Amino acid sequence: MEHTQRIEPGEFLYRPPRKLMRLLEWLQNATLSHQPAQIFYPENWLNAIELDEMHIVLQRFPTSLRRFDIVPLAREASETETPSAIRQLFLATMLWGYGTVGYGPWRMAHITSNIKQLDDVLFNSLRAIKYGNVRTAFSVLHDAHIPFLGPAYFTKYLYFAGLGCGIDHYPLILDTRILQSLSALIGKRTFFEGTVNDYHNYVVTLHEWAEMLDCRADSIEYLLFLTPQEFWQV
């Protein structure tokens, strides 16, 4: 089992920036349930993806999803490890991630076209997270080279899988907007190579900041997503 080494206050990869500390009250009050719902167009997804699990997810969430809504699906996937439960978690995550973006259903049709490969990598990455090995979970999806399923989206799946498994240092979402805001906040381009080490260091950094600031790590991630990089440059 992988354990994230405890970093002492003087050993941070990047110390919590002062600009982040100024938003401490916001960070400490941000919760999954308070975040807005992401809407989507269900008919587009039903027309593109011929999986029973797509119908099941859309029956449960007809037009919108919040982060908070996906956590029970993640718990079920973690507890049962059935292909159907894992597919539902993945599809719900992608619905939430793409929202009304027009090419989302088209991309997902391609991603799910080799369903056996997808089932295997989703299961193996979930199992790795259950054993606390976030590096392996990232590598499983990264090395699968599934077209249209890059880190910006598969880290969303890793994030929810981590919440479902209940691990302390759960994976976090890492996309271009977050990278840009984080680099502006830190003052240097960082974590941009897309390697497993970059991702590991990103997760460690945000969890260490969260511990110091007494907030959730995904609240910091959400703040970085919400704010343009210019916000941190002033």
Backbone as CSV, one residue per row, in Angstrom:
resi,resn,N_x,N_y,N_z,CA_x,CA_y,CA_z,C_x,C_y,C_z
1,MET,0.847,-1.197,0.000,0.000,0.000,0.000,0.883,1.247,0.000
2,GLU,0.505,2.211,-0.828,1.262,3.461,-0.908,0.805,4.399,0.199
3,HIS,1.762,4.951,0.900,1.451,5.951,1.921,2.131,7.251,1.520
4,THR,1.389,8.354,1.560,1.969,9.653,1.251,2.818,10.101,2.428
5,GLN,4.114,10.326,2.176,5.014,10.716,3.250,4.606,12.063,3.820
6,ARG,4.595,12.141,5.124,4.236,13.396,5.800,5.313,14.435,5.535
7,ILE,4.902,15.614,5.090,5.842,16.692,4.817,5.812,17.672,5.978
8,GLU,6.967,17.926,6.545,7.047,18.866,7.658,6.924,20.299,7.138
9,PRO,6.556,21.252,8.001,6.298,22.620,7.552,7.409,23.229,6.713
10,GLY,8.666,22.893,6.978,9.765,23.471,6.220,10.091,22.708,4.956
11,GLU,9.361,21.641,4.653,9.701,20.762,3.548,8.672,20.781,2.427
12,PHE,7.777,21.726,2.424,6.745,21.780,1.397,7.364,21.922,0.015
13,LEU,6.767,21.226,-0.957,7.158,21.455,-2.342,6.916,22.919,-2.683
14,TYR,5.752,23.416,-2.276,5.398,24.829,-2.416,4.605,25.213,-1.174
15,ARG,5.061,26.217,-0.464,4.339,26.641,0.724,3.024,27.303,0.325
16,PRO,2.014,27.244,1.190,0.729,27.885,0.864,0.915,29.376,0.601
17,PRO,0.602,29.871,-0.588,0.802,31.290,-0.906,-0.108,32.190,-0.068
18,ARG,0.362,33.401,0.199,-0.416,34.354,0.994,-1.754,34.678,0.332
19,LYS,-1.753,34.732,-0.994,-2.995,35.048,-1.705,-4.065,33.998,-1.417
20,LEU,-3.643,32.761,-1.247,-4.593,31.698,-0.924,-5.094,31.848,0.505
21,MET,-4.216,32.222,1.397,-4.598,32.379,2.800,-5.631,33.490,2.988
22,ARG,-5.615,34.484,2.102,-6.585,35.577,2.207,-8.011,35.107,1.943
23,LEU,-8.139,33.950,1.318,-9.458,33.392,1.012,-9.797,32.243,1.959
24,LEU,-9.186,32.274,3.123,-9.334,31.181,4.080,-10.790,30.942,4.465
25,GLU,-11.532,32.000,4.731,-12.934,31.831,5.146,-13.742,31.146,4.049
26,TRP,-13.527,31.555,2.797,-14.236,30.924,1.680,-13.882,29.448,1.602
27,LEU,-12.611,29.133,1.712,-12.159,27.749,1.603,-12.736,26.886,2.721
28,GLN,-12.788,27.419,3.912,-13.269,26.634,5.047,-14.777,26.423,5.014
29,ASN,-15.493,27.269,4.285,-16.948,27.139,4.203,-17.427,26.469,2.920
30,ALA,-16.522,26.235,1.994,-16.898,25.579,0.739,-17.119,24.093,0.988
31,THR,-18.265,23.588,0.579,-18.569,22.170,0.730,-19.084,21.622,-0.587
32,LEU,-19.061,20.307,-0.725,-19.541,19.683,-1.953,-21.010,19.996,-2.194
33,SER,-21.798,20.022,-1.139,-23.240,20.218,-1.291,-23.600,21.643,-1.697
34,HIS,-22.702,22.596,-1.468,-22.991,23.989,-1.802,-22.619,24.348,-3.236
35,GLN,-21.927,23.456,-3.915,-21.500,23.766,-5.279,-22.664,23.603,-6.250
36,PRO,-22.745,24.452,-7.264,-23.902,24.435,-8.173,-23.959,23.181,-9.027
37,ALA,-25.152,22.909,-9.527,-25.357,21.743,-10.387,-24.856,22.024,-11.794
38,GLN,-24.392,20.974,-12.439,-23.998,21.045,-13.843,-25.143,20.479,-14.681
39,ILE,-25.673,21.276,-15.582,-26.779,20.784,-16.409,-26.239,20.125,-17.671
40,PHE,-27.075,19.306,-18.304,-26.699,18.631,-19.548,-27.963,18.329,-20.327
41,TYR,-27.792,17.910,-21.563,-28.928,17.587,-22.427,-29.027,16.067,-22.555
42,PRO,-29.931,15.437,-21.804,-29.963,13.974,-21.724,-30.169,13.283,-23.063
43,GLU,-30.972,13.888,-23.945,-31.250,13.227,-25.218,-29.983,13.050,-26.052
44,ASN,-29.054,13.991,-25.950,-27.804,13.872,-26.704,-26.979,12.681,-26.228
45,TRP,-26.989,12.464,-24.928,-26.226,11.353,-24.361,-26.887,10.013,-24.657
46,LEU,-28.205,9.969,-24.579,-28.919,8.727,-24.882,-28.756,8.330,-26.341
47,ASN,-28.726,9.315,-27.221,-28.563,9.023,-28.643,-27.157,8.538,-28.977
48,ALA,-26.180,8.966,-28.187,-24.783,8.656,-28.507,-24.274,7.384,-27.846
49,ILE,-24.793,7.051,-26.668,-24.214,5.964,-25.878,-25.252,4.885,-25.628
50,GLU,-25.013,3.722,-26.184,-25.971,2.615,-26.080,-25.566,1.652,-24.966
51,LEU,-25.539,2.169,-23.775,-25.246,1.351,-22.602,-26.422,1.436,-21.638
52,ASP,-26.779,0.304,-21.038,-27.873,0.309,-20.065,-27.588,1.282,-18.925
53,GLU,-26.318,1.361,-18.555,-25.943,2.228,-17.433,-26.200,3.702,-17.734
54,MET,-26.164,4.072,-19.007,-26.470,5.456,-19.365,-27.926,5.764,-19.050
55,HIS,-28.810,4.831,-19.356,-30.231,4.998,-19.044,-30.444,5.061,-17.529
56,ILE,-29.741,4.198,-16.798,-29.900,4.156,-15.342,-29.489,5.487,-14.714
57,VAL,-28.347,6.006,-15.135,-27.855,7.273,-14.581,-28.814,8.413,-14.898
58,LEU,-29.313,8.452,-16.135,-30.201,9.548,-16.527,-31.592,9.427,-15.914
59,GLN,-32.003,8.228,-15.560,-33.254,8.082,-14.813,-33.097,8.664,-13.407
60,ARG,-31.913,8.519,-12.856,-31.649,9.008,-11.502,-31.378,10.511,-11.489
61,PHE,-30.704,10.981,-12.532,-30.362,12.405,-12.646,-30.764,12.873,-14.039
62,PRO,-32.004,13.285,-14.227,-32.535,13.542,-15.576,-31.898,14.706,-16.321
63,THR,-31.534,15.779,-15.617,-31.067,16.978,-16.331,-29.852,17.660,-15.712
64,SER,-29.447,17.261,-14.513,-28.321,17.950,-13.876,-27.689,17.071,-12.801
65,LEU,-26.442,17.424,-12.447,-25.680,16.703,-11.432,-24.824,17.690,-10.648
66,ARG,-24.679,17.421,-9.346,-23.722,18.145,-8.521,-22.603,17.192,-8.115
67,ARG,-21.509,17.744,-7.679,-20.441,16.882,-7.158,-20.997,15.958,-6.080
68,PHE,-21.771,16.560,-5.197,-22.310,15.821,-4.057,-23.123,14.611,-4.506
69,ASP,-23.806,14.726,-5.648,-24.657,13.644,-6.137,-23.869,12.413,-6.558
70,ILE,-22.629,12.616,-6.969,-21.845,11.516,-7.525,-21.209,10.661,-6.433
71,VAL,-21.059,11.208,-5.244,-20.381,10.483,-4.169,-21.064,9.159,-3.823
72,PRO,-22.410,9.086,-3.709,-23.035,7.784,-3.443,-22.760,6.752,-4.534
73,LEU,-22.706,7.186,-5.790,-22.359,6.266,-6.868,-20.937,5.754,-6.690
74,ALA,-20.057,6.628,-6.244,-18.667,6.234,-6.017,-18.561,5.228,-4.876
75,ARG,-19.346,5.435,-3.831,-19.324,4.487,-2.711,-19.815,3.114,-3.159
76,GLU,-20.887,3.103,-3.960,-21.417,1.828,-4.449,-20.399,1.122,-5.335
77,ALA,-19.728,1.871,-6.194,-18.711,1.273,-7.064,-17.571,0.696,-6.239
78,SER,-17.162,1.417,-5.204,-16.074,0.951,-4.353,-16.462,-0.290,-3.565
79,GLU,-17.687,-0.306,-3.064,-18.123,-1.423,-2.222,-18.414,-2.684,-3.022
80,THR,-19.014,-2.540,-4.203,-19.436,-3.712,-4.973,-18.422,-4.134,-6.031
81,GLU,-17.714,-3.173,-6.592,-16.740,-3.402,-7.670,-17.366,-4.085,-8.886
82,THR,-18.662,-3.950,-9.073,-19.302,-4.555,-10.240,-19.096,-3.663,-11.459
83,PRO,-18.996,-4.253,-12.650,-18.835,-3.440,-13.863,-19.940,-2.404,-14.024
84,SER,-21.180,-2.777,-13.696,-22.291,-1.849,-13.862,-22.155,-0.646,-12.937
85,ALA,-21.816,-0.879,-11.678,-21.670,0.227,-10.723,-20.516,1.138,-11.114
86,ILE,-19.426,0.551,-11.581,-18.270,1.349,-11.987,-18.595,2.154,-13.238
87,ARG,-19.314,1.551,-14.175,-19.732,2.298,-15.371,-20.630,3.473,-14.995
88,GLN,-21.553,3.239,-14.082,-22.445,4.329,-13.671,-21.653,5.482,-13.062
89,LEU,-20.659,5.152,-12.247,-19.806,6.189,-11.672,-19.081,6.956,-12.772
90,PHE,-18.514,6.237,-13.718,-17.761,6.887,-14.792,-18.667,7.756,-15.657
91,LEU,-19.816,7.235,-16.045,-20.732,7.992,-16.901,-21.265,9.234,-16.190
92,ALA,-21.604,9.095,-14.920,-22.073,10.259,-14.159,-20.976,11.314,-14.057
93,THR,-19.753,10.856,-13.856,-18.623,11.782,-13.786,-18.450,12.538,-15.094
94,MET,-18.582,11.844,-16.210,-18.423,12.491,-17.509,-19.598,13.429,-17.810
95,LEU,-20.800,13.050,-17.407,-21.946,13.961,-17.540,-21.675,15.262,-16.804
96,TRP,-21.213,15.136,-15.589,-20.897,16.307,-14.769,-19.740,17.091,-15.374
97,GLY,-18.753,16.391,-15.888,-17.575,17.053,-16.422,-17.823,17.801,-17.721
98,TYR,-18.591,17.199,-18.618,-18.848,17.829,-19.916,-20.020,18.804,-19.872
99,GLY,-21.030,18.510,-19.088,-22.187,19.396,-19.030,-22.835,19.552,-20.386
100,THR,-22.985,20.788,-20.832,-23.656,21.065,-22.108,-22.682,21.160,-23.280
101,VAL,-21.419,20.848,-23.059,-20.438,20.887,-24.156,-20.885,19.930,-25.255
102,GLY,-21.028,20.442,-26.457,-21.648,19.676,-27.532,-20.925,18.417,-27.936
103,TYR,-19.587,18.418,-27.841,-18.836,17.241,-28.279,-18.709,16.176,-27.187
104,GLY,-19.235,16.440,-25.997,-19.124,15.480,-24.905,-19.701,14.115,-25.229
105,PRO,-20.966,14.025,-25.660,-21.537,12.715,-25.996,-20.779,12.015,-27.122
106,TRP,-20.332,12.776,-28.119,-19.576,12.193,-29.231,-18.274,11.575,-28.735
107,ARG,-17.567,12.309,-27.887,-16.329,11.773,-27.323,-16.599,10.521,-26.499
108,MET,-17.650,10.571,-25.698,-17.949,9.425,-24.843,-18.338,8.202,-25.651
109,ALA,-18.963,8.403,-26.797,-19.275,7.275,-27.674,-17.992,6.581,-28.112
110,HIS,-16.958,7.358,-28.396,-15.666,6.772,-28.772,-14.993,6.117,-27.570
111,ILE,-15.035,6.777,-26.431,-14.394,6.243,-25.230,-14.997,4.903,-24.829
112,THR,-16.313,4.770,-24.981,-17.000,3.538,-24.568,-17.101,2.510,-25.691
113,SER,-16.522,2.788,-26.850,-16.655,1.858,-27.983,-15.942,0.537,-27.715
114,ASN,-14.824,0.580,-26.981,-14.148,-0.647,-26.551,-14.440,-0.816,-25.067
115,ILE,-15.626,-1.312,-24.781,-16.104,-1.317,-23.404,-15.309,-2.266,-22.527
116,LYS,-14.770,-3.347,-23.101,-13.975,-4.276,-22.290,-12.699,-3.599,-21.794
117,GLN,-12.010,-2.892,-22.688,-10.805,-2.179,-22.262,-11.149,-1.136,-21.206
118,LEU,-12.229,-0.404,-21.443,-12.624,0.630,-20.487,-12.967,0.022,-19.137
119,ASP,-13.739,-1.062,-19.140,-14.085,-1.730,-17.880,-12.825,-2.134,-17.118
120,ASP,-11.850,-2.669,-17.839,-10.621,-3.142,-17.196,-9.849,-1.998,-16.544
121,VAL,-9.666,-0.905,-17.278,-8.853,0.183,-16.719,-9.590,0.905,-15.588
122,LEU,-10.908,1.029,-15.710,-11.668,1.662,-14.628,-11.613,0.819,-13.365
123,PHE,-11.745,-0.497,-13.517,-11.670,-1.390,-12.359,-10.281,-1.357,-11.733
124,ASN,-9.246,-1.478,-12.562,-7.878,-1.530,-12.035,-7.481,-0.226,-11.351
125,SER,-7.922,0.892,-11.886,-7.595,2.170,-11.240,-8.372,2.334,-9.934
126,LEU,-9.631,1.888,-9.918,-10.412,1.927,-8.680,-9.774,1.046,-7.614
127,ARG,-9.365,-0.151,-8.003,-8.740,-1.057,-7.050,-7.436,-0.463,-6.506
128,ALA,-6.664,0.186,-7.371,-5.419,0.817,-6.915,-5.709,1.898,-5.879
129,ILE,-6.747,2.685,-6.115,-7.105,3.736,-5.159,-7.533,3.123,-3.829
130,LYS,-8.279,2.040,-3.867,-8.719,1.382,-2.633,-7.528,0.951,-1.786
131,TYR,-6.427,0.611,-2.452,-5.220,0.213,-1.736,-4.295,1.399,-1.460
132,GLY,-4.784,2.603,-1.729,-4.019,3.794,-1.405,-2.937,4.156,-2.387
133,ASN,-2.941,3.529,-3.577,-1.871,3.770,-4.540,-2.360,4.683,-5.658
134,VAL,-2.309,5.973,-5.410,-2.791,6.952,-6.385,-1.893,6.984,-7.613
135,ARG,-0.600,6.788,-7.423,0.317,6.748,-8.569,-0.099,5.668,-9.565
136,THR,-0.342,4.476,-9.059,-0.724,3.375,-9.938,-2.050,3.664,-10.616
137,ALA,-3.006,4.215,-9.878,-4.320,4.531,-10.454,-4.173,5.492,-11.628
138,PHE,-3.345,6.520,-11.462,-3.101,7.475,-12.548,-2.435,6.776,-13.726
139,SER,-1.427,5.961,-13.443,-0.681,5.290,-14.514,-1.556,4.340,-15.311
140,VAL,-2.472,3.649,-14.652,-3.357,2.712,-15.346,-4.139,3.427,-16.438
141,LEU,-4.726,4.560,-16.116,-5.517,5.304,-17.101,-4.631,6.036,-18.104
142,HIS,-3.537,6.593,-17.633,-2.627,7.315,-18.522,-2.032,6.380,-19.567
143,ASP,-1.589,5.204,-19.137,-0.913,4.272,-20.041,-1.872,3.515,-20.948
144,ALA,-3.172,3.584,-20.666,-4.159,2.921,-21.529,-4.311,3.645,-22.862
145,HIS,-3.994,4.932,-22.893,-4.052,5.738,-24.128,-5.409,5.619,-24.820
146,ILE,-6.471,5.724,-24.044,-7.814,5.694,-24.625,-8.081,7.045,-25.282
147,PRO,-8.394,7.056,-26.579,-8.624,8.333,-27.263,-9.702,9.170,-26.571
148,PHE,-9.438,10.447,-26.433,-10.346,11.440,-25.852,-10.497,11.318,-24.335
149,LEU,-9.733,10.407,-23.708,-9.791,10.291,-22.247,-8.419,10.634,-21.678
150,GLY,-8.148,11.935,-21.612,-6.881,12.406,-21.078,-6.986,12.759,-19.610
151,PRO,-5.888,13.232,-19.011,-5.871,13.532,-17.575,-6.939,14.513,-17.113
152,ALA,-7.294,15.489,-17.945,-8.301,16.472,-17.531,-9.620,15.807,-17.184
153,TYR,-9.896,14.663,-17.822,-11.159,13.969,-17.551,-10.968,12.717,-16.704
154,PHE,-9.882,11.965,-16.937,-9.788,10.758,-16.110,-9.419,11.077,-14.664
155,THR,-8.818,12.256,-14.405,-8.597,12.606,-12.996,-9.904,12.940,-12.288
156,LYS,-10.925,13.309,-13.041,-12.251,13.491,-12.436,-12.764,12.146,-11.907
157,TYR,-12.591,11.100,-12.709,-12.990,9.760,-12.261,-12.170,9.343,-11.041
158,LEU,-10.856,9.565,-11.079,-10.010,9.204,-9.945,-10.442,9.943,-8.682
159,TYR,-10.797,11.205,-8.843,-11.233,12.017,-7.705,-12.468,11.419,-7.038
160,PHE,-13.494,11.148,-7.828,-14.718,10.600,-7.235,-14.495,9.191,-6.698
161,ALA,-13.690,8.402,-7.395,-13.378,7.064,-6.893,-12.699,7.159,-5.532
162,GLY,-11.815,8.138,-5.380,-11.147,8.323,-4.095,-12.109,8.700,-2.985
163,LEU,-13.078,9.566,-3.295,-14.095,9.912,-2.293,-14.916,8.684,-1.926
164,GLY,-15.240,7.874,-2.925,-16.029,6.679,-2.669,-15.290,5.664,-1.826
165,CYS,-13.980,5.587,-2.021,-13.170,4.640,-1.251,-12.877,5.147,0.156
166,GLY,-13.020,6.450,0.355,-12.820,7.013,1.683,-11.372,7.168,2.101
167,ILE,-10.438,7.248,1.147,-9.039,7.420,1.525,-8.788,8.878,1.904
168,ASP,-7.825,9.086,2.789,-7.563,10.435,3.295,-7.004,11.349,2.208
169,HIS,-5.940,10.918,1.572,-5.316,11.726,0.523,-5.867,11.289,-0.830
170,TYR,-7.138,11.638,-1.052,-7.823,11.230,-2.277,-7.253,11.976,-3.485
171,PRO,-7.364,11.385,-4.677,-6.915,12.078,-5.891,-7.719,13.358,-6.097
172,LEU,-7.177,14.233,-6.921,-7.826,15.512,-7.198,-7.896,15.757,-8.701
173,ILE,-8.866,16.541,-9.106,-9.023,16.885,-10.518,-7.889,17.821,-10.928
174,LEU,-7.335,17.573,-12.115,-6.269,18.426,-12.639,-6.503,18.658,-14.125
175,ASP,-6.978,19.846,-14.465,-7.179,20.194,-15.868,-6.429,21.485,-16.189
176,THR,-6.565,21.963,-17.418,-5.789,23.115,-17.869,-6.092,24.364,-17.053
177,ARG,-7.355,24.603,-16.741,-7.720,25.798,-15.971,-7.073,25.774,-14.592
178,ILE,-7.082,24.622,-13.962,-6.472,24.500,-12.639,-4.962,24.697,-12.731
179,LEU,-4.346,24.102,-13.744,-2.906,24.258,-13.938,-2.525,25.721,-14.134
180,GLN,-3.293,26.433,-14.938,-2.988,27.840,-15.201,-3.125,28.682,-13.940
181,SER,-4.197,28.463,-13.190,-4.391,29.216,-11.949,-3.313,28.876,-10.925
182,LEU,-2.967,27.599,-10.841,-1.964,27.165,-9.872,-0.596,27.755,-10.194
183,SER,-0.242,27.778,-11.470,1.045,28.353,-11.866,1.085,29.851,-11.579
184,ALA,-0.032,30.540,-11.821,-0.092,31.972,-11.517,-0.006,32.211,-10.013
185,LEU,-0.639,31.345,-9.238,-0.628,31.476,-7.781,0.767,31.242,-7.216
186,ILE,1.433,30.207,-7.707,2.769,29.871,-7.211,3.824,30.825,-7.764
187,GLY,3.570,31.330,-8.975,4.525,32.236,-9.595,5.485,31.570,-10.546
188,LYS,5.217,30.321,-10.886,6.060,29.605,-11.843,5.238,28.484,-12.482
189,ARG,5.605,28.123,-13.693,4.932,27.042,-14.400,5.274,25.723,-13.720
190,THR,4.262,24.980,-13.307,4.522,23.752,-12.564,3.454,22.703,-12.830
191,PHE,3.831,21.443,-12.670,2.945,20.289,-12.847,2.414,20.164,-14.278
192,PHE,3.085,20.777,-15.258,2.566,20.822,-16.621,2.989,19.632,-17.478
193,GLU,3.903,18.804,-17.025,4.418,17.730,-17.875,3.431,16.580,-18.044
194,GLY,2.479,16.476,-17.143,1.478,15.420,-17.254,1.971,14.053,-16.844
195,THR,3.072,13.997,-16.101,3.624,12.722,-15.657,2.980,12.283,-14.349
196,VAL,3.204,11.029,-14.011,2.664,10.523,-12.752,3.292,11.259,-11.569
197,ASN,4.569,11.629,-11.688,5.218,12.381,-10.610,4.611,13.765,-10.452
198,ASP,4.320,14.424,-11.573,3.653,15.726,-11.510,2.314,15.611,-10.792
199,TYR,1.551,14.594,-11.160,0.228,14.438,-10.551,0.357,14.138,-9.060
200,HIS,1.258,13.241,-8.718,1.474,12.906,-7.309,1.851,14.153,-6.510
201,ASN,2.781,14.955,-7.041,3.219,16.157,-6.331,2.096,17.182,-6.210
202,TYR,1.263,17.269,-7.223,0.099,18.164,-7.174,-0.855,17.739,-6.060
203,VAL,-1.169,16.450,-6.000,-2.080,15.945,-4.967,-1.489,16.167,-3.578
204,VAL,-0.214,15.857,-3.418,0.450,16.066,-2.129,0.405,17.538,-1.735
205,THR,0.707,18.425,-2.685,0.742,19.862,-2.401,-0.604,20.373,-1.910
206,LEU,-1.680,20.045,-2.627,-2.996,20.562,-2.231,-3.471,19.968,-0.916
207,HIS,-3.155,18.711,-0.654,-3.556,18.121,0.628,-2.762,18.735,1.783
208,GLU,-1.502,19.027,1.570,-0.711,19.669,2.620,-1.200,21.089,2.881
209,TRP,-1.524,21.808,1.813,-2.097,23.148,1.997,-3.412,23.061,2.768
210,ALA,-4.239,22.099,2.396,-5.539,21.943,3.055,-5.373,21.656,4.542
211,GLU,-4.372,20.852,4.874,-4.136,20.541,6.286,-3.722,21.793,7.051
212,MET,-2.865,22.594,6.445,-2.423,23.826,7.108,-3.545,24.847,7.232
213,LEU,-4.420,24.900,6.213,-5.484,25.906,6.187,-6.787,25.408,6.811
214,ASP,-6.796,24.152,7.249,-7.981,23.557,7.869,-9.187,23.616,6.929
215,CYS,-8.975,23.151,5.704,-10.060,23.091,4.726,-9.915,21.804,3.920
216,ARG,-10.828,21.579,3.004,-10.759,20.407,2.138,-9.810,20.690,0.967
217,ALA,-9.086,19.665,0.544,-8.200,19.819,-0.611,-8.998,20.102,-1.876
218,ASP,-10.179,19.485,-1.995,-10.968,19.731,-3.210,-11.623,21.112,-3.194
219,SER,-11.670,21.771,-2.044,-12.118,23.167,-2.022,-11.064,24.068,-2.666
220,ILE,-9.792,23.751,-2.435,-8.720,24.501,-3.093,-8.761,24.243,-4.593
221,GLU,-8.919,22.994,-4.970,-9.018,22.647,-6.402,-10.170,23.388,-7.060
222,TYR,-11.320,23.432,-6.398,-12.499,24.103,-6.955,-12.254,25.604,-7.098
223,LEU,-11.603,26.202,-6.109,-11.282,27.626,-6.182,-10.356,27.916,-7.363
224,LEU,-9.365,27.063,-7.568,-8.444,27.244,-8.691,-9.172,27.117,-10.022
225,PHE,-10.173,26.244,-10.071,-10.960,26.087,-11.296,-11.831,27.318,-11.552
226,LEU,-12.410,27.862,-10.497,-13.330,28.996,-10.639,-12.634,30.281,-11.063
227,THR,-11.403,30.452,-10.638,-10.729,31.737,-10.814,-9.800,31.713,-12.023
228,PRO,-9.844,32.739,-12.877,-8.894,32.829,-13.987,-7.495,33.105,-13.453
229,GLN,-6.497,32.766,-14.241,-5.126,32.952,-13.763,-4.820,34.412,-13.449
230,GLU,-5.509,35.341,-14.149,-5.279,36.761,-13.899,-5.641,37.156,-12.464
231,PHE,-6.580,36.424,-11.867,-7.001,36.708,-10.494,-5.825,36.601,-9.536
232,TRP,-4.921,35.644,-9.798,-3.813,35.383,-8.894,-2.574,36.209,-9.232
233,GLN,-2.620,36.913,-10.356,-1.446,37.673,-10.784,-1.445,39.106,-10.269
234,VAL,-2.573,39.543,-9.713,-2.650,40.932,-9.232,-2.099,41.034,-7.814
